[in-house]
Amino acid sequence: MRPRVVILGAGPTGIGAAWGFSRSDAFHVTVLERESTVGGTTRSFDVDGVPCDLGSHRLHPSTDPELLDVIRSVLGDDLLLRPRNGRIRLDGTWIRFPLRPFDVVLNAPKRFLVEALRDAAVKPFRRRRGESFADVLHEGLGPAICERFYFPYARKMWGLEPSQLSGTQARKRVSAGSPAKLLGKMLSVVPGLRSPTAGRFYYPRGGFGRIVAALAEASRNPHVEIRTGCSPITIHLRNGTSIVETAEDRIEAECVLSTIPIERLVGMLVPSAPASVIEAATRIRWRSLRVVWMTLPVDRYTPYDAHYFPELAIPIARLSEPKNYGDSAAPRGRTVLCAEIPYDAGDAIDRADDDMIGRRVVDALEAAGLPRPPTPSGIRSVRVPHAYPIYTQTVESAFGTIDGWLNDMPGLLTVGRLGLLAHDNTHHALRMGLDAARCVRSNGTIDRDAWARCRESFRSHVVED
Ligand SMILES: Cc1cc2nc3c(=O)[nH]c(=O)nc-3n(C[C@H](O)[C@H](O)[C@H](O)COP(=O)(O)OP(=O)(O)OC[C@H]3O[C@@H](n4cnc5c(N)ncnc54)[C@H](O)[C@@H]3O)c2cc1C
């Protein structure tokens, strides 16, 4: 009999794993997804005829070639290579994002440039004062870039002071953490200088969500079933065969791969986790995101794919206009703006209804010096409660407690952005899923040594914007 595997969650990690299992054809796999569609945070929506994503998503050219081949094999010519055309607001001026050397020299505020260059020159003499996000970036980049960009950005994204966040947040989130890396990144996007994909990104025709949807379709076979609208209630862990209980069913499995929030997983286990693990689960923290789509009765609002707003006074972290980088068949005479607004449960952003949040977006765009948008013909929004893991020392030690305990549970693996608190890109999530599937032996047991090596390799993931 084929070993049975249950995968919890059908985002990139869960579907990456399902795809991996489907290739070997040696397992019976059931994927359980709470939402009505697959894709997780990478899923797409039709908003008034314009394909839109859950916040701006792009596939970075740094995706490893094996994965890119897999994605190409399911999307074919629908995987488009698009030019990046974003802007970032810095001290009241606009500079291109990703940063380009000549544009920075020409358009960045001169005082900021002088200070940033001075900080780069004295970097060898700066000493790290501690291990917080603020300490790591202050040592790497100096005060000018930190105070004007990364520190306000951190307050907005994670809702905490940079000194309260741990250094891990800086190391995982900031790919340009030193002057040399920053210069390397700037040069890497100059068209023609490094590679044919410099300054570009991959994007599927019809929306980013097509990547996972197509992989899910390619994974389905008589032994790989993907159930949407279906959540586990309890997981009875047994040595040998566990039972995953849903509202309708009891599914037996030799192996459970969980990509759902790690603290939720802990709460589902029977017998219960020890008190120390249950207590640790209460200390895991996430920052939430309100994604707001506004349909405007104009062909185009700006020519840019995205605007980034690091400053705290503007509640929006990023504004994108999907029509400018997505489907060329999008309707004429209207466009959709997509605003991403970080929030904490119960705060004013969470409580606002769609009209109120729409007004806040319009006011913020005007305050940022963008044209006042015409009256929207439609506003809708979605809340993403588990958008960004927050790394503080408390969270890291809580995660260590849970992770250490789960590692000893036979037949259970936690993986993915939500399962490992990994602030990662889609290609990292797909890689984690594929690797997890490869660590399940043909008898359904988990090769923990191989998994430990995979976990080590995941440590090198650094998020790209
Ligand atoms: C605003 C934003 C923009 C981003 N932009 C980019 C980008 O441009 N490029 C890029 O590469 N990456 C980007 N990312 C990152 C990317 O979205 C994630 O890396 C990726 O979605 C992680 O995949 P995952 O499967 O681990 O988690 P998720 O995508 O979160 O999937 C987890 C799945 O588990 C399901 N689930 C949760 N609880 C349960 C339950 N109890 N029962 C059953 N199912 C459950 C969820 O519904 C979801 O489908 C962005 C992320 C955000 C938030």
Ligand as a Chemical Component Dictionary entry (heavy atoms), coordinates in Angstrom:
data_LIG
# 
_chem_comp.id                   LIG 
_chem_comp.type                 NON-POLYMER 
_chem_comp.pdbx_formal_charge   0 
_chem_comp.three_letter_code    LIG 
# 
loop_
_chem_comp_atom.comp_id 
_chem_comp_atom.atom_id 
_chem_comp_atom.alt_atom_id 
_chem_comp_atom.type_symbol 
_chem_comp_atom.charge 
_chem_comp_atom.model_Cartn_x 
_chem_comp_atom.model_Cartn_y 
_chem_comp_atom.model_Cartn_z 
_chem_comp_atom.pdbx_ordinal 
LIG C1  C1  C 0 1.825  41.446 0.577  1  
LIG C2  C2  C 0 2.764  40.360 0.174  2  
LIG C3  C3  C 0 3.472  40.490 -1.007 3  
LIG C4  C4  C 0 4.347  39.494 -1.400 4  
LIG N1  N1  N 0 5.021  39.652 -2.576 5  
LIG C5  C5  C 0 5.834  38.679 -3.012 6  
LIG C6  C6  C 0 6.504  38.808 -4.254 7  
LIG O1  O1  O 0 6.405  39.806 -4.958 8  
LIG N2  N2  N 0 7.295  37.788 -4.666 9  
LIG C7  C7  C 0 7.455  36.657 -3.929 10 
LIG O2  O2  O 0 8.177  35.759 -4.364 11 
LIG N3  N3  N 0 6.827  36.502 -2.732 12 
LIG C8  C8  C 0 6.026  37.484 -2.257 13 
LIG N4  N4  N 0 5.375  37.347 -1.059 14 
LIG C9  C9  C 0 5.613  36.134 -0.269 15 
LIG C10 C10 C 0 4.720  34.966 -0.664 16 
LIG O3  O3  O 0 3.380  35.362 -0.690 17 
LIG C11 C11 C 0 4.938  33.856 0.386  18 
LIG O4  O4  O 0 6.296  33.522 0.458  19 
LIG C12 C12 C 0 4.190  32.582 0.094  20 
LIG O5  O5  O 0 2.834  32.814 -0.087 21 
LIG C13 C13 C 0 4.369  31.597 1.250  22 
LIG O6  O6  O 0 3.726  30.399 0.924  23 
LIG P1  P1  P 0 3.195  29.388 2.040  24 
LIG O7  O7  O 0 2.529  28.293 1.329  25 
LIG O8  O8  O 0 4.308  29.040 2.949  26 
LIG O9  O9  O 0 2.155  30.236 2.895  27 
LIG P2  P2  P 0 0.730  30.792 2.450  28 
LIG O10 O10 O 0 0.790  31.350 1.078  29 
LIG O11 O11 O 0 0.304  31.701 3.535  30 
LIG O12 O12 O 0 -0.188 29.504 2.419  31 
LIG C14 C14 C 0 -0.647 28.872 3.579  32 
LIG C15 C15 C 0 -1.957 28.195 3.247  33 
LIG O13 O13 O 0 -2.444 27.513 4.411  34 
LIG C16 C16 C 0 -3.851 27.728 4.489  35 
LIG N5  N5  N 0 -4.291 27.548 5.875  36 
LIG C17 C17 C 0 -4.039 28.321 6.944  37 
LIG N6  N6  N 0 -4.653 27.824 8.032  38 
LIG C18 C18 C 0 -5.298 26.700 7.629  39 
LIG C19 C19 C 0 -6.087 25.732 8.299  40 
LIG N7  N7  N 0 -6.363 25.845 9.594  41 
LIG N8  N8  N 0 -6.576 24.697 7.577  42 
LIG C20 C20 C 0 -6.304 24.556 6.242  43 
LIG N9  N9  N 0 -5.570 25.466 5.571  44 
LIG C21 C21 C 0 -5.068 26.512 6.260  45 
LIG C22 C22 C 0 -4.019 29.153 4.011  46 
LIG O14 O14 O 0 -5.358 29.420 3.618  47 
LIG C23 C23 C 0 -3.041 29.188 2.838  48 
LIG O15 O15 O 0 -3.649 28.767 1.630  49 
LIG C24 C24 C 0 4.523  38.346 -0.604 50 
LIG C25 C25 C 0 3.812  38.214 0.590  51 
LIG C26 C26 C 0 2.951  39.212 0.996  52 
LIG C27 C27 C 0 2.204  39.083 2.284  53 
# 
loop_
_chem_comp_bond.comp_id 
_chem_comp_bond.atom_id_1 
_chem_comp_bond.atom_id_2 
_chem_comp_bond.value_order 
_chem_comp_bond.pdbx_ordinal 
LIG C1  C2  SING 1  
LIG C2  C3  SING 2  
LIG C2  C26 DOUB 3  
LIG C3  C4  DOUB 4  
LIG C4  N1  SING 5  
LIG C4  C24 SING 6  
LIG N1  C5  DOUB 7  
LIG C5  C6  SING 8  
LIG C5  C8  SING 9  
LIG C6  O1  DOUB 10 
LIG C6  N2  SING 11 
LIG N2  C7  SING 12 
LIG C7  O2  DOUB 13 
LIG C7  N3  SING 14 
LIG N3  C8  DOUB 15 
LIG C8  N4  SING 16 
LIG N4  C9  SING 17 
LIG N4  C24 SING 18 
LIG C9  C10 SING 19 
LIG C10 O3  SING 20 
LIG C10 C11 SING 21 
LIG C11 O4  SING 22 
LIG C11 C12 SING 23 
LIG C12 O5  SING 24 
LIG C12 C13 SING 25 
LIG C13 O6  SING 26 
LIG O6  P1  SING 27 
LIG P1  O7  DOUB 28 
LIG P1  O8  SING 29 
LIG P1  O9  SING 30 
LIG O9  P2  SING 31 
LIG P2  O10 DOUB 32 
LIG P2  O11 SING 33 
LIG P2  O12 SING 34 
LIG O12 C14 SING 35 
LIG C14 C15 SING 36 
LIG C15 O13 SING 37 
LIG C15 C23 SING 38 
LIG O13 C16 SING 39 
LIG C16 N5  SING 40 
LIG C16 C22 SING 41 
LIG N5  C17 SING 42 
LIG N5  C21 SING 43 
LIG C17 N6  DOUB 44 
LIG N6  C18 SING 45 
LIG C18 C19 SING 46 
LIG C18 C21 DOUB 47 
LIG C19 N7  SING 48 
LIG C19 N8  DOUB 49 
LIG N8  C20 SING 50 
LIG C20 N9  DOUB 51 
LIG N9  C21 SING 52 
LIG C22 O14 SING 53 
LIG C22 C23 SING 54 
LIG C23 O15 SING 55 
LIG C24 C25 DOUB 56 
LIG C25 C26 SING 57 
LIG C26 C27 SING 58 
# 
